[in-house]
């Protein structure tokens, strides 16, 4: 299990849109999330819970270009997303 935080910067979304996205992630993809106030206080951010982080990374890995794989918190020889 990864100890990396996966976060969606949804600061510009309305609270109802943040809740809708969280609902879709849970019900369609079985990804558990939480929301927190953004540091600026201007909105909310969605965090993928640790228990779902590896599963979420597996779902999205084929859509991430190699240059940005590091954003999933994996690097070096332990990188399951590399070639």
C-alpha positions, 0 to 999 in steps of 0.5 A: 500500500502506498503512503502517497497522498493523491489529491485533486485540486478542486479549489475552483469547484462548487461544494456540490460539484466536489461532493458529486465527484466524490460520489462518482469516484466511490460509486463508479470506481470504488475509490474512497475519498475525503474533502478538506478545505484548501490552504487558501480557504477558497474551496475544497480539495479531494484526497484519495484515501490511502486504502484506495490510492494503489487501486486508483493509481492502477486505474489511471496509469494508462492515461498518464504520460510517462513524464508525469508518472512521478505524480502518482508517488512512484519512482525508480526501480519500484515504478510499476508504471514504467516500461 
